[in-house]
């Protein structure tokens, strides 16, 4: 076993301060500790990780999520049902339809506009709200795909 000492200098005086000195114990070739560390990192049953995922699901969705969600909702104009389920008022839906008719967009762009404006109109929307709306609409496959994509991106 060896010891390594380190000292940090204060930026103001350039003098060594005994309170800033530390000694680190270093063990050479400690494969058991290294293996235990990697096993800990690979453990999927970690309760802290589950708590972190729940906290992340309470966050507001980012722009990549909105883009991916709009692609999932584009077929069969599911974005209209999603907007209604998320609570977009009927008059805003009508205004958005009129605006998008004049712009002559493809279905994915229309879906993106609906999805982004729906989420923008809600001040406290989270990933959990999106997952719940997709479940209520019976879009379990889309919910699973979105959730897997998001967790793959996080890790």
N, C-alpha and C positions, 0 to 999 in steps of 0.2 A: 504494500500500500504506500502511496506517495502523497505528498501534500503540495498544493499549489497555492501561492499567496498572491493576492492582487491588491493594488492600492489605487484609489481614484483621487485625483487632484481637484480641488475646488477651482472653478474658472476665475474667481476674483483674485485670489492670492497666489496661485500656483504652488502652494505649500501643501504638504501631505498632512491629512487630518487623521488621527488614530481612529476616529469613528467611521471613517470610510474604508477601513482595511478589513478584508475578509479572508478566511482560509477555507479552501475547498478541498474536500477529501476525494481523491481520485483512485478508483480501483482499476488496475489493468486487466484486460481480457475478461470482463464480467459478462459472459454470454447469457447466464441465467437471468440477469436483470434486463438485458436487452430483449431476450425472448419474451419475458413477462410483459414488457412494455408494448411490444408488437401485438401480443395476444390481447392486451387491454384495448389497443386501438381497433382491432378487428372484431371485438365483441359487440354484437348487435343488440344484446339484451341490456345494455347500459341504461339505467333509469335517467341519467342526466341527458342522454341523447334524446330520449322520448320527450323529456320536458322541453328541450331546445326545439324539437320539431313542432310541439304544440305552440310555443311562443312564436315561431316563425310563421305558423298558419294564421296567427292573429294580425300579421302585418298587412299593409296595403299592397296590392299586387303591383309589380313593376311593369314597365313597357313591354318587355319580352313576353311576359305572361299574357298581356292583353293581345299581342300579335298572335300568339299561339292559340289562345282561346278563340279569337275571331276566325282562325282557320278551321278550328273544330266545329264552330257553329255555322259556317257558311253553307254547307249542304242543306237543302230543304228549308232554307230561311229560318233556321232555329234561333237565330239572333233576335228575331222579333219576340218569340216566346221568352227568351232569356231576359230581354229588356222589361217585358211585362212582369215576369217573376221577381226581378230585382227591384221593382217599384218605380220604373220610369213612368211619369204621368202620361195619360193619353194624348194631351195636347202637344207635349214635347215629341211624342212619337209621330204625330201627324206633321209637325213642322219639319222634323228630320226626314220623313219620307218625301215631302215636297222638295226640300233642298237637294236630296240625293237624286231625284228624278231629273232635275235640271242639269246635274253634273255628268250624267251618263257614265257611271262607274261599273266596273266588273263586280261580280258577287262577293269576292273576298274583300274588296275595298269597302263595299257597302256594309258587310259584316263587321269590319274593323271600325267603321264610323259609329255604327250602332253600339258595339261593345264598349268602345272607349268613352263615348258620351254617356252611356249608362253608368259606367263606373265613375266618371268624373262628377256626375250629378249627385253621387252618394258621398257624403263627407267622411264617413267612418266605415268604408267597406273593407273587408279582409278576405283572405283566401278561404277561410271557413264559410263566409257568406256565399262565395262563388260555388264552393263544393255543395253547400246545402241547396242552392238554386238548381244546380245541375241534377242533383238527386231528386228534387221535387218535380222536375220536368221529365224524369225517367231517362235521363242521359247518363246512365251509370258507366257506359264504356268511355264516354268523353271525360267524365270525372276521373276515372282510373288513369286514363292516358295523361291528363293534365297533372294529376298528383305524382305519377311516376316520373314524368319529365321534370317537374319541379324538384323532387327529391334527388334525382340524378344530378341536376344542376347544383344543388346545395352541397352534395358530398364531393 
